[in-house]
Amino acid sequence: MEVVAYIGLGSNMGEKKANLKVALELLGRVPGVKILRVAPFYRTEPVGYTDQDWFVNTVAEVGTTLSPRELLAACLEVENRLGRVRGVRWGPRVIDLDLLLYNGQVIDEPDLVVPHPRMHERAFVLVPLADLAPDLVIPGRGGVRELLAGVDRQGVEQLEKCEGQLL
């Protein structure tokens, strides 16, 4: 049975927009994953470790028959294929894919937490998520609109929409 999940994507190394587009293309080729819609791309200020280039971020709505763990594995495989190297926490990265939400489920396991544990405080996630699903409720946190009203949007500016917002 197909369910809806949301994936956050970000890049701050190399050709950032191209990195996101290739990641979306690769993710859409995974059996059991269909890209439904993609939010506009946003130029965003780094959070946490700030001595680095700004990011380009977006959120994709996907239909999937994969389990949450399988979808996470697919995201990690896309990161590996694009050369993601894990170094400094919140540091520079060619690509980052985060499983934000999965069919309204709450999962709290050592290597898989859904909803993403910090998404409710991050404008670079909430702004593009609101473009796709402004009435969505994040389990245990509240509605996207209400959460967005409580975060600082400074440092988040729209760059472009994906062509037709569908890939």
Contact map, one row per residue, 1 for C-alpha under 8 A:
11100000000000000000000000000000000000000000000000000000000000001000000000000000000000000000000000000000000000000000000000000000000000000000000000000000000000000000000
11110000000000000000000000000000000000000000000000000000000000111000000000000000000000000000000000000000000000000000000000000000000000000000000000000000000000000000000
11111000000000000000000000000000000000000000000000000000000000111000000000000000000000000000000000000110000000000000000000000000000000000000000000000000000000000000000
01111100000000000000000000000000000000000000000000000000000011110000000000000000000000000000000000000110000000000000000000000000000000000000000000000000000000000000000
00111110000000000000000000000000000000000000000000000000000011110000000000000000000000000000000000111110000000000000000000000000000000000000000000000000000000000000000
00011111000000000000000000000000000000000000000000000000001111000000000000000000000000000000000000111100000000000000000000000000000000000000000000000000000000000000000
00001111100000000000000000000000000000000000000000000000001111000000000000000000000000000000000011111000000000000000000000000000000000000000000000000000000000000000000
00000111110000000000000000000000000000000000000000000000111100000000000000000000000000000000000111110000000000000000000000001000000000000000000000000000000000000000000
00000011111000000001000000000000000000000000000000000000111100000000000000000000000000000000001111000000000000000000000000000000000000000000000000000000000000000000000
00000001111100010001000000000000000000000000000000000011110000000000000000000000000000000000001110000000000000000000000000000000000000000000000000000000000000000000000
00000000111110011011000000000000000000000000000000000011100000000000000000000000000000000001111100000000000000000000000000000000000000000000000000000000000000000000000
00000000011111010000000000000000000000000000000000001111000000000000000000000000000000000001111000000000000000000000000000000000000000000000000000000000000000000000000
00000000001111110000000000000000000000000000000000001000000000000000000000000000000000000001111000000000000000000000000000000000000000000000000000000000000000000000000
00000000000111110010000000000000000000000000000000000000000000000000000000000000000000000000010000000000000000000000000000000000000000000000000000000000000000000000000
00000000000011111110000000000000000000000000000000000000000000000000000000000000000000000000000000000000000000000000000000000000000000000000000000000000000000000000000
00000000011111111111000000000000000000000000000000000011000000000000000000000000000000000000010000000000000000000000000000000000000000000000000000000000000000000000000
00000000001000111111100000000000000000001000000000000001000000000000000000000000000000000000000000000000000000000000000000000000000000000000000000000000000000000000000
00000000000000111111110000000000000000000000000000000000000000000000000000000000000000000000000000000000000000000000000000000000000000000000000000000000000000000000000
00000000001001111111111000000000000000000000000000000000000000000000000000000000010000000000011000000000000000000000000000000000000000000000000000000000000000000000000
00000000111000011111111100000000000000000000000000000000100000000000000000000000000000000000001000000000000000000000000000000000000000000000000000000000000000000000000
00000000000000001111111110000000000000000000000000000000000000000000000000000000000000000000000000000000000000000000000000000000000000000000000000000000000000000000000
00000000000000000111111111000000000000000000000000000000000000000000000000000000000000000000000000000000000000000000000000000000000000000000000000000000000000000000000
00000000000000000011111111100000000000000000000000000000000000000000000000000110010000000000001000000000000000000000000000000000000000000000000000000000000000000000000
00000000000000000001111111110000001000000000000000000000000000000000000000000000000000000000000000000000000000000000000000000000000000000000000000000000000000000000001
00000000000000000000111111111000000000000000000000000000000000000000000000000000000000000000000000000000000000000000000000000000000000000000000000000000000000000000001
00000000000000000000011111111100000000000000000000000000000000000000000000000100000000000000000000000000000000000000000000000000000000000000000000000000000000000000000
00000000000000000000001111111100101000000000000000000000000000000000000001100100000000000000000000000000000000000000000000000000000000000000000000000000000000000000000
00000000000000000000000111111110111000000000000000000000000000000000000000000000000000000000000000000000000000000000000000000000000000000000000000000000000000000000001
00000000000000000000000011111110110000000000000000000000000000000000000000000000000000000000000000000000000000000000000000000000000000000000000000000000000000000000000
00000000000000000000000001111111110000000000000000000000000000000000000001000000000000000000000000000000000000000000000000000000000000000000000000000000000000000000000
00000000000000000000000000011111100000000000000000000000000000000000000000000000000000000000000000000000000000000000000000000000000000000000000000000000000000000000000
00000000000000000000000000000111110000000000000000000000000000111100000000000000000000000000000000000000000000000000000000000000000000000000000000000000000000000000000
00000000000000000000000000111111111000000000000000000000000001111100000000000000000000000000000000000000000000000000000000000000000000000000000000000000000000000000000
00000000000000000000000000011101111100000000000000000000000001110000000000000000000000000000000000000000000000000000000000000000000000000000000000000000000000000000000
00000000000000000000000100110000111111000000000000000000000111100000000000000000000000000000000000000000000000000000000000000000000000000000000000000000000000000000011
00000000000000000000000000000000011111000000000000000000000111100000000000000000000000000000000000000000000000000000000000000000000000000000000000000000000000000000011
00000000000000000000000000000000001111100000000000000000000111000000000000000000000000000000000000000000000000000000000000000000000100000000000000000000000000000000111
00000000000000000000000000000000001111110000000000000000011110000000000000000000000000000000000000000000000000000000000000000000000100000000000000000000000000000100111
00000000000000000000000000000000000011111000000000000000011100000000000000000000000000000000000000000000000000000000000000000001101100000000000000000000000000001100100
00000000000000000000000000000000000001111100000000000000010000000000000000000000000000000000000000000000000000000000000000000001001000000000000000000000000001111100100
00000000000000001000000000000000000000111110000000000001110000000000000000000000000000000000000000000000000000000000000000000001000000000000000000000000000001111100000
00000000000000000000000000000000000000011111000000000011110000000000000000000000000000000000000000000000000000000000000000010001000000000000000000000000000111110000000
00000000000000000000000000000000000000001111100000000111100000000000000000000000000000000000000000000000000000000000000000000000000000000000000000000000001111100000000
00000000000000000000000000000000000000000111110000000111100000000000000000000000000000000000000000000000000000000000000000010000000000000000000000000000001110000000000
00000000000000000000000000000000000000000011111001001110000000000000000000000000000000000000000000000000000000000000000000000000000000000000000000000000001100000000000
00000000000000000000000000000000000000000001111111011110000000000000000000000000000000000000000000000000000000000000000000000000000000000000000000000000000000000000000
00000000000000000000000000000000000000000000111111000000000000000000000000000000000000000100000000000000000000000000000000000000000000000000000000000000000000000000000
00000000000000000000000000000000000000000000011111000000000000000000000000000000000000000100000000000000000000000000000000000000000000000000000000000000000000000000000
00000000000000000000000000000000000000000000011111110000000000000000000000000000000000001110000000000000000000000000000000000000000000000000000000000000000000000000000
00000000000000000000000000000000000000000000111111110000000000000000000000000000000000000000000000000000000000000000000000000000000000000000000000000000000000000000000
00000000000000000000000000000000000000000000000011111000000000000000000000000000000000000000000000000000000000000000000000000000000000000000000000000000000000000000000
00000000000000000000000000000000000000000000010011111100000000000000000000000000000000000011000000000000000000000000000000000000000000000000000000000000000000000000000
00000000000110000000000000000000000000000000110000111110000000000000000000000000000000000001000000000000000000000000000000000000000000000000000000000000000000000000000
00000000000100000000000000000000000000000011110000011111000000000000000000000000000000000000000000000000000000000000000000000000000000000000000000000000000000000000000
00000000011100010000000000000000000000000111110000001111100000000000000000000000000000000000000000000000000000000000000000000000000000000000000000000000000000000000000
00000000011100011000000000000000000000001111000000000111110000000000000000000000000000000000000000000000000000000000000000000000000000000000000000000000000000000000000
00000001111000000001000000000000000000001111000000000011111000000000000000000000000000000000000000000000000000000000000000011000000000000000000000000000000000000000000
00000001110000000000000000000000000001111100000000000001111100000000000000000000000000000000000000000000000000000000000000011001100000000000000000000000000000000000000
00000111100000000000000000000000000001100000000000000000111110000000000000000000000000000000000000000000000000000000000000001001100000000000000000000000000000000000000
00000111100000000000000000000000001111100000000000000000011111000000000000000000000000000000000000000000000000000000000000000000000000000000000000000000000000000000000
00011110000000000000000000000000001111000000000000000000001111100000000000000000000000000000000000000000000000000000000000000000000100000000000000000000000000000000000
00011110000000000000000000000000111110000000000000000000000111110000000000000000000000000000000000000000000000000000000000000000000000000000000000000000000000000000000
01111000000000000000000000000001111100000000000000000000000011111000000000000000000000000000000000000000000000000000000000000000000000000000000000000000000000000000000
01111000000000000000000000000001110000000000000000000000000001111100001000000000000000000000000000000000000000000000000000000000000000000000000000000000000000000000000
11100000000000000000000000000001100000000000000000000000000000111110000000000000000000000000000000000000000000000000000000000000000000000000000000000000000000000000000
00000000000000000000000000000001100000000000000000000000000000011111111000000000000000000000000000000000000000000000000000000000000000000000000000000000000000000000000
00000000000000000000000000000000000000000000000000000000000000001111111000000000000000000000000000000000000000000000000000000000000000000000000000000000000000000000000
00000000000000000000000000000000000000000000000000000000000000000111111100000000000000000000000000000100000000000000000000000000000000000000000000000000000000000000000
00000000000000000000000000000000000000000000000000000000000000000111111110000000000000000000000000000000000000010000000000000000000000000000000000000000000000000000000
00000000000000000000000000000000000000000000000000000000000000000111111111000000000000000000000000000000000000000000000000000000000000000000000000000000000000000000000
00000000000000000000000000000000000000000000000000000000000000010111111111100000000000000000000000100000000000000000000000000000000000000000000000000000000000000000000
00000000000000000000000000000000000000000000000000000000000000000001111111110000000000000000000001100000000000000000000000000000000000000000000000000000000000000000000
00000000000000000000000000000000000000000000000000000000000000000000111111111000000000000000000000000000000000000000000000000000000000000000000000000000000000000000000
00000000000000000000000000100100000000000000000000000000000000000000011111111100000000000000000000000000000000000000000000000000000000000000000000000000000000000000000
00000000000000000000000000100000000000000000000000000000000000000000001111111110000000000000000011100000000000000000000000000000000000000000000000000000000000000000000
00000000000000000000000000000000000000000000000000000000000000000000000111111111000000000000000010000000000000000000000000000000000000000000000000000000000000000000000
00000000000000000000000000000000000000000000000000000000000000000000000011111111100000000000000000000000000000000000000000000000000000000000000000000000000000000000000
00000000000000000000001001100000000000000000000000000000000000000000000001111111110000000000000000000000000000000000000000000000000000000000000000000000000000000000000
00000000000000000000001000000000000000000000000000000000000000000000000000111111111100000000001110000000000000000000000000000000000000000000000000000000000000000000000
00000000000000000000000000000000000000000000000000000000000000000000000000011111111110000000000000000000000000000000000000000000000000000000000000000000000000000000000
00000000000000000000000000000000000000000000000000000000000000000000000000001111111100000000000000000000000000000000000000000000000000000000000000000000000000000000000
00000000000000000010001000000000000000000000000000000000000000000000000000000111111100000000011000000000000000000000000000000000000000000000000000000000000000000000000
00000000000000000000000000000000000000000000000000000000000000000000000000000011111110000000011000000000000000000000000000000000000000000000000000000000000000000000000
00000000000000000000000000000000000000000000000000000000000000000000000000000011111111000000111100000000000000000000000000000000000000000000000000000000000000000000000
00000000000000000000000000000000000000000000000000000000000000000000000000000001001111100000110000000000000000000000000000000000000000000000000000000000000000000000000
00000000000000000000000000000000000000000000000000000000000000000000000000000000000111111000100000000000000000000000000000000000000000000000000000000000000000000000000
00000000000000000000000000000000000000000000000000000000000000000000000000000000000011111010000000000000000000000000000000000000000000000000000000000000000000000000000
00000000000000000000000000000000000000000000000000000000000000000000000000000000000001111111000000000000000000000000000000000000000000000000000000000000000000000000000
00000000000000000000000000000000000000000000000010000000000000000000000000000000000001111110000000000000000000000000000000000000000000000000000000000000000000000000000
00000000000000000000000000000000000000000000001110000000000000000000000000000000000000011111000000000000000000000000000000000000000000000000000000000000000000000000000
00000000000000000000000000000000000000000000000010010000000000000000000000000000000000111111100000000000000000000000000000000000000000000000000000000000000000000000000
00000000001110000000000000000000000000000000000000011000000000000000000000000000000000010111110000000000000000000000000000000000000000000000000000000000000000000000000
00000000001110000000000000000000000000000000000000000000000000000000000000000000000111000011111100000000000000000000000000000000000000000000000000000000000000000000000
00000000001111010010000000000000000000000000000000000000000000000000000000000000011110000001111100000000000000000000000000000000000000000000000000000000000000000000000
00000000111110000011001000000000000000000000000000000000000000000000000000000010011100000000111110000000000000000000000000000000000000000000000000000000000000000000000
00000001111000000000000000000000000000000000000000000000000000000000000000000010000100000000111111000000000000000000000000000000000000000000000000000000000000000000000
00000011110000000000000000000000000000000000000000000000000000000000000000110010000000000000001111100000000000000000000000000000000000000000000000000000000000000000000
00000011100000000000000000000000000000000000000000000000000000000000000100100000000000000000000111110000000000000001000000000000000000000000000000000000000000000000000
00001111000000000000000000000000000000000000000000000000000000000000001100100000000000000000000011111100000000000111000000000000000000000000000000000000000000000000000
00001111000000000000000000000000000000000000000000000000000000000000000000000000000000000000000001111100000000000111001000000000000000000000000000000000000000000000000
00001110000000000000000000000000000000000000000000000000000000000000000000000000000000000000000000111111100000000111000000000000000000000100000000000000000000000000000
00111100000000000000000000000000000000000000000000000000000000000001000000000000000000000000000000111111100000000110000000000000000000000000000000000000000000000000000
00111000000000000000000000000000000000000000000000000000000000000000000000000000000000000000000000001111100000000000000000000000000000000000000000000000000000000000000
00000000000000000000000000000000000000000000000000000000000000000000000000000000000000000000000000001111110000000000000000000000000000000110000000000000000000000000000
00000000000000000000000000000000000000000000000000000000000000000000000000000000000000000000000000001111111000000110000000000000000000000010000000000000000000000000000
00000000000000000000000000000000000000000000000000000000000000000000000000000000000000000000000000000001111100001110000000000000000000000010000000000000000000000000000
00000000000000000000000000000000000000000000000000000000000000000000000000000000000000000000000000000000111110011110000000000000000000000000000000000000000000000000000
00000000000000000000000000000000000000000000000000000000000000000000000000000000000000000000000000000000011111011100000000000000000000000000000000000000000000000000000
00000000000000000000000000000000000000000000000000000000000000000000000000000000000000000000000000000000001111111000000000000000000000000000000000000000000000000000000
00000000000000000000000000000000000000000000000000000000000000000000000000000000000000000000000000000000000111111000000000000000000000000000000000000000000000000000000
00000000000000000000000000000000000000000000000000000000000000000000000000000000000000000000000000000000000011111000000000000000000000000000000000000000000000000000000
00000000000000000000000000000000000000000000000000000000000000000000100000000000000000000000000000000000001111111100000000000000000000000000000000000000000000000000000
00000000000000000000000000000000000000000000000000000000000000000000000000000000000000000000000000000000011111111111100000000000000000000000000000000000000000000000000
00000000000000000000000000000000000000000000000000000000000000000000000000000000000000000000000000111100111100011111100000000000000000000000000000000000000000000000000
00000000000000000000000000000000000000000000000000000000000000000000000000000000000000000000000000111100111000001111101000000000000000000110000000000000000000000000000
00000000000000000000000000000000000000000000000000000000000000000000000000000000000000000000000001111000000000001111111000000000000000000000000000000000000000000000000
00000000000000000000000000000000000000000000000000000000000000000000000000000000000000000000000000000000000000001111111100000000000000000000000000000000000000000000000
00000000000000000000000000000000000000000000000000000000000000000000000000000000000000000000000000000000000000000001111111000000000000000000000000000000000000000000000
00000000000000000000000000000000000000000000000000000000000000000000000000000000000000000000000000010000000000000011111111001100000000000000000000000000000000000000000
00000000000000000000000000000000000000000000000000000000000000000000000000000000000000000000000000000000000000000000111111001100000000000000100000110000000000000000000
00000000000000000000000000000000000000000000000000000000000000000000000000000000000000000000000000000000000000000000011111100000000000000000000000100010000000000000000
00000000000000000000000000000000000000000000000000000000000000000000000000000000000000000000000000000000000000000000011111111100000000000000000000000010000000000000000
00000000000000000000000000000000000000000000000000000000000000000000000000000000000000000000000000000000000000000000000011111110000000000000000000010011100100000000000
00000000000000000000000000000000000000000101000000000000110000000000000000000000000000000000000000000000000000000000000001111111000000000000000000000000000100000000000
00000001000000000000000000000000000000000000000000000000111000000000000000000000000000000000000000000000000000000000001101111111100000000000000000000000000000000000000
00000000000000000000000000000000000000000000000000000000000000000000000000000000000000000000000000000000000000000000001101111111110000000000000100110000000000000000000
00000000000000000000000000000000000000000000000000000000000000000000000000000000000000000000000000000000000000000000000000111111111000000000000000010000100000000000000
00000000000000000000000000000000000000111100000000000000011000000000000000000000000000000000000000000000000000000000000000011111111100000000000000000000000000000000000
00000000000000000000000000000000000000100000000000000000011000000000000000000000000000000000000000000000000000000000000000001111111111000000000100000000000000000000000
00000000000000000000000000000000000000000000000000000000000000000000000000000000000000000000000000000000000000000000000000000111111111100000000110010000000000000000000
00000000000000000000000000000000000000110000000000000000000000000000000000000000000000000000000000000000000000000000000000000011111111000000000000000000000000000000000
00000000000000000000000000000000000011100000000000000000000010000000000000000000000000000000000000000000000000000000000000000001111111000000000000000000000000000000000
00000000000000000000000000000000000000000000000000000000000000000000000000000000000000000000000000000000000000000000000000000000111111110000000100000000000000000000000
00000000000000000000000000000000000000000000000000000000000000000000000000000000000000000000000000000000000000000000000000000000111111110000001110000000000000000000000
00000000000000000000000000000000000000000000000000000000000000000000000000000000000000000000000000000000000000000000000000000000010011111000001110000000000000000000000
00000000000000000000000000000000000000000000000000000000000000000000000000000000000000000000000000000000000000000000000000000000000011111100001100000000000000000000000
00000000000000000000000000000000000000000000000000000000000000000000000000000000000000000000000000000000000000000000000000000000000000111110111100000000000000000000000
00000000000000000000000000000000000000000000000000000000000000000000000000000000000000000000000000001001000000000010000000000000000000011111111100000000000000000000000
00000000000000000000000000000000000000000000000000000000000000000000000000000000000000000000000000000001110000000010000000000000000000001111110000000000000000000000000
00000000000000000000000000000000000000000000000000000000000000000000000000000000000000000000000000000000000000000000000000000000000000000111110000000000000000000000000
00000000000000000000000000000000000000000000000000000000000000000000000000000000000000000000000000000000000000000000000100000000000000001111111000100000000000000000000
00000000000000000000000000000000000000000000000000000000000000000000000000000000000000000000000000000000000000000000000000000000000000001111111101100000000000000000000
00000000000000000000000000000000000000000000000000000000000000000000000000000000000000000000000000000000000000000000000000000000000001111100111111100000000000000000000
00000000000000000000000000000000000000000000000000000000000000000000000000000000000000000000000000000000000000000000000000000100110011111100011111110000000000000000000
00000000000000000000000000000000000000000000000000000000000000000000000000000000000000000000000000000000000000000000000000000000010001100000001111111000000000000000000
00000000000000000000000000000000000000000000000000000000000000000000000000000000000000000000000000000000000000000000000000000000000000000000011111111100000000000000000
00000000000000000000000000000000000000000000000000000000000000000000000000000000000000000000000000000000000000000000000110000100000000000000111111111110000000000000000
00000000000000000000000000000000000000000000000000000000000000000000000000000000000000000000000000000000000000000000000100100110010000000000000111111110000000000000000
00000000000000000000000000000000000000000000000000000000000000000000000000000000000000000000000000000000000000000000000000000000000000000000000011111110000000000000000
00000000000000000000000000000000000000000000000000000000000000000000000000000000000000000000000000000000000000000000000000000000000000000000000001111111000000000000000
00000000000000000000000000000000000000000000000000000000000000000000000000000000000000000000000000000000000000000000000011100000000000000000000000111111100000000000000
00000000000000000000000000000000000000000000000000000000000000000000000000000000000000000000000000000000000000000000000000100000000000000000000000000111110000000000000
00000000000000000000000000000000000000000000000000000000000000000000000000000000000000000000000000000000000000000000000000100010000000000000000000000011111100000000000
00000000000000000000000000000000000000000000000000000000000000000000000000000000000000000000000000000000000000000000000000000000000000000000000000000001111100000000000
00000000000000000000000000000000000000000011100000000000000000000000000000000000000000000000000000000000000000000000000000000000000000000000000000000000111110000000000
00000000000000000000000000000000000000000111100000000000000000000000000000000000000000000000000000000000000000000000000000110000000000000000000000000000111111000000000
00000000000000000000000000000000000000000111000000000000000000000000000000000000000000000000000000000000000000000000000000000000000000000000000000000000001111100000000
00000000000000000000000000000000000000011110000000000000000000000000000000000000000000000000000000000000000000000000000000000000000000000000000000000000000111110000000
00000000000000000000000000000000000000011110000000000000000000000000000000000000000000000000000000000000000000000000000000000000000000000000000000000000000011111000000
00000000000000000000000000000000000000011100000000000000000000000000000000000000000000000000000000000000000000000000000000000000000000000000000000000000000001111100000
00000000000000000000000000000000000000111000000000000000000000000000000000000000000000000000000000000000000000000000000000000000000000000000000000000000000000111111100
00000000000000000000000000000000000001111000000000000000000000000000000000000000000000000000000000000000000000000000000000000000000000000000000000000000000000011111111
00000000000000000000000000000000000000000000000000000000000000000000000000000000000000000000000000000000000000000000000000000000000000000000000000000000000000001111111
00000000000000000000000000000000000000000000000000000000000000000000000000000000000000000000000000000000000000000000000000000000000000000000000000000000000000001111111
00000000000000000000000000000000000011110000000000000000000000000000000000000000000000000000000000000000000000000000000000000000000000000000000000000000000000001111111
00000000000000000000000000000000001111000000000000000000000000000000000000000000000000000000000000000000000000000000000000000000000000000000000000000000000000000111111
00000000000000000000000110010000001111000000000000000000000000000000000000000000000000000000000000000000000000000000000000000000000000000000000000000000000000000111111
